[in-house]
Amino acid sequence: MLASVSPRCLIFAVILASVLVLLAALLLARVLSPAQPNAASRLVPDRRSHALSGNHAPTGGDAPKIEPLFFADVDPKTARRLNAAIPFAALGTDRSLPFRMNRDSAKFPRALDCLASAVLYEAGSDRAGQAAVAQVVLNRVRHPAYPHSVCAVVYQGSERATGCQFTFTCDGALARIPSPSAWQRARATALAFLTGETDPAVGMATHYHTDWVHPYWSATLDKIARVDTHLFFRWRGGWGRQHAFTSPLDDTEPFEPKLAFLSPAHRGPVTSQLATVNGTSGALGSAATTSVIDTISTREGDHFILVDAGGDGARLAMLGLGKCAGQVYCKVVGWDRTSQGFGSPQNPVIRTVAFLYVTDKRTGVEIVLWDCARFNRPSDAQCLSDANRRWITFKGDFSHAS
């Protein structure tokens, strides 16, 4: 016997069935055609599927493509909000292996000053910030996605007006000439990292940016560290693991013309310049004359030495006093040991002299001068400059120092 069904129940059943059919249709449509994320969510990635991969994670295929550095067009407050919305990924156990470059190699002086320029202009005088920047540069040198020399990494894209990899190389920052002491501290940091120091705080990071800008790439990488106002990132998956950072280094370091104002190592090989000038004639005769006095002619009482840059250089003054004790005329001239390709006792180039001590009892001269890009001196009057470099050629009479 069938129970009777009231009209009210029938209406309710129809409505319920209609609702269920509608929900099912909406669910199916969502599965087949996912909703597009809003602008903010496109900038902030879903991190759930990007846990740190194991060492077995394959890199696979070609290395990641390096894009020019462009920023989202947002104000600093919005950039900080977007950056804060990206959670930190696990730093993991991978650490960069020590990077060691032969200090006696011809490429070392150029690598040293390229790295010094990066840590100085990117991080200022903060040692922790400088260390983090140095680590990122050297991580890139070893990664297959980047050039394999220090200078090529630092100045990658610097020919562009915008979009260079390190912004100081194309935003006009190099027009600011650093103080000698700041440059020396930066070179000390660079030297430490080129001879084995590492910064475990940033792990395998290959990218960073300040927290008041928001690069488009930040949504595609793992954010792993913060150093002051800088956020550090690594490639996701196998490309961000230690086993991917094994590319061999190039045999040479390129000359970087943008750095020539600060680094003698980037002004080109002096010997080739001299050969070119000496091989010319006619209208360039005056230039050829200049090249003749570009190196120092020696006389009795001259001492040419190699010096180690760093500190205040006071010990060199004591060395000069010791070498010249009891002599009527004496001159001690030093060149940086790490830049011998550009001046040395065997190739005594005037413009790359790093230290000078001159004494002459007949004329009452006693001069001590340092290259203040290499030594931290308390007064500019103690620094070698275009105005006082003439003392390098002093020979005991003022005709050679005027």
Order of alpha helices (4+ residues) and beta strands (2+ residues): alpha-alpha-alpha-alpha-alpha-alpha-alpha-beta-beta-beta-alpha-alpha-beta-alpha-beta-beta-beta
